[in-house]
Amino acid sequence: METDRFEQITIGDEAEIFHVVTEKDVDSFVKLTGDDNPLHVDATYAETTSFKKPVVHGMLTASFISTIIGTKLPGKGSLWYEQSLRFLEPVRIGEKIRVWVKVKHKSPSQRILVLDTIVSGDGDRRVIEGEAKVKVLLPETKKKVNVMTDDKRGAVIVTGASRGIGAAIAIELGSAGYPVVVNYLNRDKNAENIVQAIRNKKGKATACKADVSDAEAVRMMVDMALSEFGAVSGIVNNASASIESVKFSDLSWDSFQKHIDVQIKGAFYLSQAVLPHLVQNQKGIIVNIASVVADNTPPTKWVPYNVVKAALITFSRSLAVEYGAKGIRVNCVSPGMTQTDLIANIPDKAKMLTKMQTPLRRLAVPEDIASAVAFLFSDKAAFISGQNIRVCGGIVMM
């Protein structure tokens, strides 16, 4: 397997090359570019200028920056896409130039390096200085489509999967051939029923009681998935605290913190625990269950829920950027109002109004959301990442 050179490069790395500029170099440059300015090629004309002797084309000298970038630092697979240049002194034919680059910034998520670039002539006088930006392309051997055949699929951990949307997702992914870890907190019997439903369809599943806001519990859940199924292919962060309709003036921080702990902290802990395994395999899928409340005018008196769902979308995009080059896809699925226990306290009148405002004239059911999640775990979604897929019957159109 080809080594990924980019991973080995660190800030402060430097390289240099030397070249003696010849008359043949100048002739070749003129032939290539058509730049036959007499300042560069006519000694008689050059003598009438302040330079007195022909001056080597500035861009000919600067072109050796491309040489060092393509052959030394970063080397093979470098895409030199931006350069600032300041031409300080002339270079003459027969002069030995030193081309030097140094890494001043590295962006792992974008695979971009920023380099100081300096060209020096005889006597170590600086003739060109500037800054280059270079993107290091991923080695071809690592450009794998994120497709998993049935015999290579690891487990998918679905949080909050003992009922509602989480249960439907677990059953749908189990039917699609993924071993499923049915995470839950309180409903032991419900979780076992979901596991049995998956097994009844010839799927593989196990239940795991774990508080997703507890880092140690989450690590143990990931270890259990690895032990039972050998690998983890992805996660679905679905767990959510119950929605309480409370005026902001009456809202306690504890209520706010509860939503942060379950949805944001839970997604953080599980993602952080599983990502090293996904990165090692150079493939993996993360789906976070958000909500359309983050898109338009948010529902009144739902401040904690509204805020964490918006944060979850940004969290997903951030991970998609950072881990995309490592073969990991991260997306959100945002349901509209869905017929689950989560909306049990919402008045029927409000549900009816939402239904009538929805172009498809119905509320979602958990299976609608599960189908979208299963799609994101399929090979048909292999080039989808950083997206927020709304499953809302058209009540939000973006």
Secondary structure, 3 states (H helix, E strand, C coil): CCCCHHHHCCCCCEEEEEEECCHHHHHHHHHHHCCCCHHHHCHHHHHCCCCCCCCCCHHHHHHHHHHHHHHCCCCCCEEEEEEEEEECCCCCCCCEEEEEEEEEEEECCCCEEEEEEEEECHHHCEEEEEEEEEEECCCHHHCCCCCCCHHHCCEEEECCCCCHHHHHHHHHHHHCCCCEEEEECCCHHHHHHHHHHHHHCCCCEEEEECCCCCHHHHHHHHHHHHHHHCCEEEEEECCCCCCCCCCHHHCCHHHHHHHHHHHHHHHHHHHHHHHHHHHHHCCEEEEEECCHHHCCCCCCCCHHHHHHHHHHHHHHHHHHHHHHHHCEEEEEEEECCECCHHHCCCCHHHHHHHHHHCCCCCCECHHHHHHHHHHHCCHHHCCCCCCEEEECCCCCCC
